[in-house]
Amino acid sequence: MLNMPRKALPRLRQVTINGQRFWQISIPQPQGGRRLRTFKQKAEAQQFYSAVQKEIKRLARDSIKEEARAFVLGKAPVSGKRTAKV
């Protein structure tokens, strides 16, 4: 299963560095923390932001499918106490 941080969505924001306007995208990392990408052009930043969102959604969807498959095959941990005797 993919362990993503609590705030697993990327963030697009406008920043000013040395008086110039840039756009930054913070990308959450599975091992924790975030990675920053900085762009001069807003269109380029928005295109990258869209691609990152699609990838994160795909990873989450695949992770859910993997958990469901493990549950069906009986490999997923069962929550709660089981007291039934065979």
C-alpha positions as protocol buffer text, in pm:
chain_id: "A"
residue {
  index: 1
  type: MET
  ca { x: 0 y: 0 z: 0 }
}
residue {
  index: 2
  type: LEU
  ca { x: 116 y: 350 z: -78 }
}
residue {
  index: 3
  type: ASN
  ca { x: 165 y: 556 z: 237 }
}
residue {
  index: 4
  type: MET
  ca { x: 96 y: 915 z: 146 }
}
residue {
  index: 5
  type: PRO
  ca { x: 111 y: 1205 z: 389 }
}
residue {
  index: 6
  type: ARG
  ca { x: -209 y: 1346 z: 536 }
}
residue {
  index: 7
  type: LYS
  ca { x: -204 y: 1642 z: 300 }
}
residue {
  index: 8
  type: ALA
  ca { x: -144 y: 1443 z: -15 }
}
residue {
  index: 9
  type: LEU
  ca { x: -255 y: 1704 z: -267 }
}
residue {
  index: 10
  type: PRO
  ca { x: -7 y: 1919 z: -459 }
}
residue {
  index: 11
  type: ARG
  ca { x: -24 y: 2294 z: -407 }
}
residue {
  index: 12
  type: LEU
  ca { x: 21 y: 2564 z: -672 }
}
residue {
  index: 13
  type: ARG
  ca { x: 109 y: 2912 z: -551 }
}
residue {
  index: 14
  type: GLN
  ca { x: 254 y: 3238 z: -675 }
}
residue {
  index: 15
  type: VAL
  ca { x: 576 y: 3358 z: -512 }
}
residue {
  index: 16
  type: THR
  ca { x: 805 y: 3658 z: -551 }
}
residue {
  index: 17
  type: ILE
  ca { x: 1179 y: 3589 z: -554 }
}
residue {
  index: 18
  type: ASN
  ca { x: 1416 y: 3887 z: -585 }
}
residue {
  index: 19
  type: GLY
  ca { x: 1130 y: 4102 z: -714 }
}
residue {
  index: 20
  type: GLN
  ca { x: 1032 y: 3857 z: -990 }
}
residue {
  index: 21
  type: ARG
  ca { x: 711 y: 3654 z: -1002 }
}
residue {
  index: 22
  type: PHE
  ca { x: 734 y: 3274 z: -1014 }
}
residue {
  index: 23
  type: TRP
  ca { x: 493 y: 2985 z: -961 }
}
residue {
  index: 24
  type: GLN
  ca { x: 579 y: 2704 z: -722 }
}
residue {
  index: 25
  type: ILE
  ca { x: 426 y: 2361 z: -692 }
}
residue {
  index: 26
  type: SER
  ca { x: 480 y: 2165 z: -372 }
}
residue {
  index: 27
  type: ILE
  ca { x: 458 y: 1791 z: -430 }
}
residue {
  index: 28
  type: PRO
  ca { x: 401 y: 1559 z: -132 }
}
residue {
  index: 29
  type: GLN
  ca { x: 640 y: 1265 z: -106 }
}
residue {
  index: 30
  type: PRO
  ca { x: 542 y: 912 z: 10 }
}
residue {
  index: 31
  type: GLN
  ca { x: 827 y: 903 z: 263 }
}
residue {
  index: 32
  type: GLY
  ca { x: 716 y: 1238 z: 406 }
}
residue {
  index: 33
  type: GLY
  ca { x: 795 y: 1598 z: 331 }
}
residue {
  index: 34
  type: ARG
  ca { x: 739 y: 1789 z: 11 }
}
residue {
  index: 35
  type: ARG
  ca { x: 938 y: 1867 z: -302 }
}
residue {
  index: 36
  type: LEU
  ca { x: 921 y: 2214 z: -462 }
}
residue {
  index: 37
  type: ARG
  ca { x: 926 y: 2286 z: -835 }
}
residue {
  index: 38
  type: THR
  ca { x: 952 y: 2648 z: -949 }
}
residue {
  index: 39
  type: PHE
  ca { x: 843 y: 2778 z: -1290 }
}
residue {
  index: 40
  type: LYS
  ca { x: 873 y: 3116 z: -1464 }
}
residue {
  index: 41
  type: GLN
  ca { x: 569 y: 3065 z: -1687 }
}
residue {
  index: 42
  type: LYS
  ca { x: 224 y: 3024 z: -1531 }
}
residue {
  index: 43
  type: ALA
  ca { x: 99 y: 2802 z: -1817 }
}
residue {
  index: 44
  type: GLU
  ca { x: 391 y: 2564 z: -1773 }
}
residue {
  index: 45
  type: ALA
  ca { x: 329 y: 2547 z: -1397 }
}
residue {
  index: 46
  type: GLN
  ca { x: -41 y: 2474 z: -1448 }
}
residue {
  index: 47
  type: GLN
  ca { x: 39 y: 2198 z: -1698 }
}
residue {
  index: 48
  type: PHE
  ca { x: 281 y: 2034 z: -1454 }
}
residue {
  index: 49
  type: TYR
  ca { x: 32 y: 2079 z: -1167 }
}
residue {
  index: 50
  type: SER
  ca { x: -238 y: 1901 z: -1369 }
}
residue {
  index: 51
  type: ALA
  ca { x: -2 y: 1612 z: -1449 }
}
residue {
  index: 52
  type: VAL
  ca { x: 94 y: 1574 z: -1081 }
}
residue {
  index: 53
  type: GLN
  ca { x: -273 y: 1567 z: -975 }
}
residue {
  index: 54
  type: LYS
  ca { x: -352 y: 1296 z: -1230 }
}
residue {
  index: 55
  type: GLU
  ca { x: -58 y: 1085 z: -1114 }
}
residue {
  index: 56
  type: ILE
  ca { x: -152 y: 1112 z: -746 }
}
residue {
  index: 57
  type: LYS
  ca { x: -512 y: 1014 z: -824 }
}
residue {
  index: 58
  type: ARG
  ca { x: -388 y: 716 z: -1029 }
}
residue {
  index: 59
  type: LEU
  ca { x: -162 y: 600 z: -747 }
}
residue {
  index: 60
  type: ALA
  ca { x: -445 y: 628 z: -493 }
}
residue {
  index: 61
  type: ARG
  ca { x: -684 y: 438 z: -721 }
}
residue {
  index: 62
  type: ASP
  ca { x: -429 y: 159 z: -778 }
}
residue {
  index: 63
  type: SER
  ca { x: -362 y: 141 z: -404 }
}
residue {
  index: 64
  type: ILE
  ca { x: -732 y: 91 z: -330 }
}
residue {
  index: 65
  type: LYS
  ca { x: -755 y: -184 z: -593 }
}
residue {
  index: 66
  type: GLU
  ca { x: -454 y: -355 z: -436 }
}
residue {
  index: 67
  type: GLU
  ca { x: -615 y: -347 z: -90 }
}
residue {
  index: 68
  type: ALA
  ca { x: -942 y: -487 z: -225 }
}
residue {
  index: 69
  type: ARG
  ca { x: -757 y: -767 z: -407 }
}
residue {
  index: 70
  type: ALA
  ca { x: -572 y: -860 z: -85 }
}
residue {
  index: 71
  type: PHE
  ca { x: -900 y: -864 z: 107 }
}
residue {
  index: 72
  type: VAL
  ca { x: -1069 y: -1092 z: -148 }
}
residue {
  index: 73
  type: LEU
  ca { x: -773 y: -1332 z: -145 }
}
residue {
  index: 74
  type: GLY
  ca { x: -778 y: -1340 z: 236 }
}
residue {
  index: 75
  type: LYS
  ca { x: -440 y: -1175 z: 275 }
}
residue {
  index: 76
  type: ALA
  ca { x: -567 y: -854 z: 434 }
}
residue {
  index: 77
  type: PRO
  ca { x: -555 y: -826 z: 814 }
}
residue {
  index: 78
  type: VAL
  ca { x: -891 y: -869 z: 982 }
}
residue {
  index: 79
  type: SER
  ca { x: -986 y: -601 z: 1232 }
}
residue {
  index: 80
  type: GLY
  ca { x: -1150 y: -683 z: 1563 }
}
residue {
  index: 81
  type: LYS
  ca { x: -1135 y: -996 z: 1776 }
}
residue {
  index: 82
  type: ARG
  ca { x: -1245 y: -1330 z: 1642 }
}
residue {
  index: 83
  type: THR
  ca { x: -1370 y: -1576 z: 1898 }
}
residue {
  index: 84
  type: ALA
  ca { x: -1532 y: -1835 z: 1675 }
}
residue {
  index: 85
  type: LYS
  ca { x: -1398 y: -2186 z: 1722 }
}
residue {
  index: 86
  type: VAL
  ca { x: -1394 y: -2443 z: 1446 }
}
